[in-house]
Amino acid sequence: MVNISSKELLERIFHDDFEHLKGKTLRMTRLRIPGREVCLAHVFTPTDDSVYRNLGLHIGVHEGEDHTGEAIGLIRFTPWEAVIAAADIALKSGNVEIGFMDRFNGSLIITGRIAQVTTAVEETVRYFGSEAGFGTCPVGKS
């Protein structure tokens, strides 16, 4: 991807009318059309327990539980409703727990042992790529 200035972008978009549009107020709107994709898949083990607190893994159904030291798997989907099937696949693929699931934004957080979370995330991404025809990203690990 090449970085370009606002002026260069406008010249590219309005190449024929650019001179005529100089000095006028333009309004641009960016939008994202959700496709069928897994746009984030990452597995990590935080070294600071504040990560668990900030993700809310200590409240709600998790109140009183201590997830410190567990691995966290993050997966993001479009369309967002795919997260429901993804949670089911993840739970069936490894001994993991749902830390957070948002069907309105397509976010899934799973927790558990590093090997189990890795397997669950990789299998979920594999399923959506090969069985459901989604575009997928590589599974990141840190």
TORTORRO-721280 format. One record per residue: x, y, z of N, C-alpha, C in turn; residue in three letters. Coordinates in pm, whole numbers, padded with zeros to 5 digits, always signed. Layout:
BEGIN
XYZXYZXYZALA
...
//
This chain:
BEGIN
+00084-00116+00000+00000+00000+00000+00089+00124+00000MET
+00054+00221-00081+00133+00342-00094+00063+00456-00021VAL
+00137+00533+00057+00080+00650+00122+00073+00764+00024ASN
-00043+00828+00016-00060+00944-00070-00125+01055+00009ILE
-00106+01177-00037-00164+01292+00032-00312+01303-00004SER
-00384+01386+00070-00526+01411+00041-00543+01470-00098SER
-00453+01560-00133-00461+01623-00266-00443+01518-00376LYS
-00345+01428-00359-00323+01322-00459-00443+01230-00469GLU
-00506+01199-00356-00624+01114-00357-00737+01181-00435LEU
-00761+01307-00405-00867+01380-00476-00838+01389-00626LEU
-00711+01410-00661-00675+01414-00804-00704+01281-00872GLU
-00678+01173-00803-00704+01040-00861-00854+01015-00876ARG
-00932+01052-00775-01076+01027-00779-01146+01117-00881ILE
-01113+01244-00878-01181+01342-00963-01092+01391-01076PHE
-01011+01302-01134-00907+01340-01230-00955+01436-01338HIS
-01072+01416-01394-01119+01505-01501-01174+01636-01448ASP
-01234+01634-01330-01299+01753-01276-01217+01823-01168ASP
-01093+01779-01144-01018+01830-01031-00999+01982-01038PHE
-00960+02033-01150-00938+02178-01162-01068+02254-01137GLU
-01178+02201-01183-01307+02266-01166-01353+02264-01019HIS
-01310+02164-00944-01353+02148-00806-01264+02221-00705LEU
-01151+02274-00748-01061+02344-00655-01135+02459-00587LYS
-01116+02468-00456-01176+02575-00378-01316+02544-00330GLY
-01378+02439-00378-01513+02404-00335-01505+02307-00217LYS
-01610+02306-00138-01617+02215-00025-01661+02078-00073THR
-01581+01978-00040-01614+01841-00077-01639+01761+00049LEU
-01731+01670+00041-01757+01581+00154-01734+01439+00107ARG
-01646+01369+00177-01617+01230+00144-01663+01142+00260MET
-01716+01029+00225-01760+00932+00324-01693+00800+00295THR
-01633+00742+00397-01575+00608+00384-01673+00509+00444ARG
-01684+00395+00382-01767+00292+00439-01705+00157+00415LEU
-01742+00065+00497-01690-00071+00485-01809-00162+00462ARG
-01806-00235+00354-01909-00332+00325-01860-00466+00380ILE
-01928-00519+00480-01880-00644+00536-01885-00757+00434PRO
-01777-00828+00427-01771-00944+00339-01772-01070+00423GLY
-01734-01175+00363-01725-01302+00435-01578-01324+00464ARG
-01537-01281+00584-01395-01294+00615-01369-01308+00764GLU
-01258-01372+00791-01199-01373+00924-01086-01271+00915VAL
-01105-01155+00978-01010-01046+00957-00907-01033+01070CYS
-00921-01113+01176-00821-01114+01284-00828-01249+01351LEU
-00714-01310+01370-00705-01434+01447-00569-01431+01517ALA
-00572-01427+01649-00447-01414+01722-00455-01489+01854HIS
-00345-01550+01893-00335-01623+02019-00218-01566+02097VAL
-00240-01537+02225-00130-01486+02307-00154-01518+02454PHE
-00047-01510+02531-00054-01525+02676-00002-01397+02737THR
-00091-01314+02790-00048-01187+02848+00046-01207+02967PRO
+00139-01116+02982+00230-01122+03096+00183-01032+03210THR
+00082-00952+03185+00030-00860+03287-00118-00889+03308ASP
-00159-00908+03433-00299-00944+03460-00397-00831+03429ASP
-00349-00710+03405-00440-00601+03369-00510-00628+03236SER
-00447-00708+03150-00510-00744+03023-00640-00820+03050VAL
-00638-00914+03141-00756-00992+03175-00866-00903+03233TYR
-00826-00809+03321-00923-00717+03381-00983-00626+03275ARG
-00901-00571+03185-00951-00478+03085-01039-00547+02980ASN
-01020-00676+02960-01108-00751+02871-01236-00795+02942LEU
-01244-00770+03071-01363-00806+03147-01375-00954+03175GLY
-01263-01024+03177-01267-01168+03200-01282-01204+03347LEU
-01302-01104+03431-01317-01130+03575-01456-01089+03625HIS
-01547-01054+03535-01681-01008+03576-01787-01096+03512ILE
-01913-01067+03544-02024-01140+03483-02018-01287+03518GLY
-02029-01372+03417-02027-01516+03442-01891-01562+03492VAL
-01790-01478+03475-01655-01514+03518-01621-01460+03656HIS
-01718-01397+03724-01691-01336+03853-01630-01437+03949GLU
-01520-01398+04007-01452-01484+04102-01353-01580+04039GLY
-01360-01597+03907-01265-01685+03838-01135-01610+03815GLU
-01028-01682+03809-00898-01621+03783-00841-01679+03655ASP
-00841-01600+03550-00790-01644+03420-00645-01603+03398HIS
-00584-01542+03500-00445-01498+03488-00356-01617+03452THR
-00274-01598+03352-00184-01703+03307-00240-01789+03195GLY
-00369-01776+03168-00429-01851+03058-00403-01779+02927GLU
-00404-01856+02820-00390-01798+02687-00523-01735+02647ALA
-00514-01640+02558-00633-01572+02504-00629-01585+02353ILE
-00741-01622+02296-00755-01627+02151-00856-01523+02107GLY
-00818-01440+02011-00906-01336+01957-00937-01369+01812LEU
-01064-01364+01776-01104-01385+01637-01212-01282+01604ILE
-01201-01223+01485-01296-01119+01440-01353-01160+01306ARG
-01485-01149+01290-01556-01195+01171-01641-01088+01107PHE
-01660-01099+00977-01770-01034+00907-01827-01139+00813THR
-01955-01153+00802-02057-01082+00879-02050-01123+01026PRO
-02097-01034+01108-02080-01048+01252-02149-01170+01310TRP
-02260-01211+01249-02334-01324+01302-02254-01455+01296GLU
-02150-01458+01215-02067-01578+01204-02002-01615+01337ALA
-01994-01521+01428-01931-01547+01557-02006-01655+01635VAL
-02134-01671+01610-02213-01772+01681-02164-01912+01642ILE
-02150-01935+01512-02098-02064+01465-01953-02081+01508ALA
-01876-01974+01505-01735-01980+01544-01719-02022+01689ALA
-01805-01971+01777-01797-02010+01918-01824-02159+01933ALA
-01920-02210+01860-01951-02353+01865-01833-02436+01816ASP
-01772-02396+01706-01657-02469+01651-01540-02465+01748ILE
-01513-02347+01805-01402-02334+01900-01421-02424+02021ALA
-01542-02426+02076-01569-02509+02194-01557-02658+02164LEU
-01589-02697+02041-01580-02838+02003-01438-02877+01962LYS
-01353-02778+01936-01218-02805+01888-01114-02811+01998SER
-01143-02756+02112-01045-02755+02220-01114-02734+02353GLY
-01044-02763+02459-01096-02744+02594-01077-02597+02631ASN
-01168-02512+02579-01159-02368+02598-01291-02316+02655VAL
-01286-02192+02703-01405-02124+02751-01427-01999+02668GLU
-01552-01960+02654-01585-01834+02588-01561-01722+02689ILE
-01469-01633+02659-01445-01517+02745-01536-01403+02710GLY
-01567-01390+02579-01653-01283+02530-01698-01318+02389PHE
-01824-01288+02360-01877-01312+02226-01972-01198+02194MET
-01950-01131+02081-02034-01018+02043-02087-01039+01902ASP
-02214-01076+01892-02272-01103+01761-02304-00975+01684ARG
-02293-00860+01750-02319-00732+01683-02193-00672+01623PHE
-02076-00720+01665-01950-00670+01611-01860-00782+01560ASN
-01899-00906+01579-01824-01020+01527-01698-01054+01601GLY
-01693-01025+01731-01573-01051+01811-01592-01173+01899SER
-01488-01256+01904-01489-01374+01989-01358-01379+02065LEU
-01366-01396+02197-01248-01415+02282-01265-01548+02352ILE
-01165-01633+02340-01166-01761+02410-01044-01769+02501ILE
-01057-01845+02608-00947-01860+02703-00924-02007+02733THR
-00805-02038+02781-00770-02174+02820-00620-02193+02812GLY
-00578-02318+02814-00435-02349+02800-00390-02314+02658ARG
-00265-02276+02643-00213-02227+02516-00235-02326+02402ILE
-00209-02454+02424-00225-02553+02318-00372-02568+02278ALA
-00461-02564+02376-00604-02577+02348-00659-02455+02274GLN
-00618-02336+02318-00663-02212+02252-00609-02207+02109VAL
-00482-02242+02091-00423-02243+01957-00498-02337+01865THR
-00526-02457+01913-00600-02555+01833-00739-02503+01798THR
-00808-02445+01895-00943-02395+01873-00945-02281+01771ALA
-00852-02188+01783-00846-02076+01689-00810-02125+01549VAL
-00708-02210+01540-00666-02261+01408-00778-02341+01341GLU
-00849-02423+01416-00957-02503+01359-01074-02415+01316GLU
-01102-02311+01394-01210-02219+01357-01177-02147+01228THR
-01055-02097+01217-01012-02028+01095-01011-02125+00977VAL
-00963-02248+00999-00962-02348+00892-01103-02377+00842ARG
-01197-02395+00935-01334-02424+00896-01392-02311+00811TYR
-01377-02189+00858-01435-02078+00784-01369-02059+00647PHE
-01240-02090+00637-01172-02079+00509-01207-02188+00411GLY
-01205-02313+00458-01223-02425+00364-01367-02472+00352SER
-01444-02465+00458-01582-02515+00454-01684-02406+00422GLU
-01662-02287+00475-01762-02180+00460-01725-02080+00349ALA
-01606-02094+00292-01567-02007+00181-01535-01864+00220GLY
-01496-01843+00343-01459-01708+00390-01315-01679+00349PHE
-01283-01552+00330-01144-01512+00322-01089-01519+00463GLY
-00967-01564+00478-00910-01576+00612-00774-01510+00620THR
-00733-01484+00740-00599-01429+00766-00519-01538+00838CYS
-00388-01522+00840-00309-01618+00917-00334-01601+01067PRO
-00314-01707+01142-00328-01700+01288-00198-01646+01345VAL
-00205-01531+01409-00088-01471+01470-00067-01528+01610GLY
+00058-01530+01652+00091-01581+01785+00198-01493+01847LYS
+00178-01462+01975+00280-01384+02045+00287-01426+02189SER
//
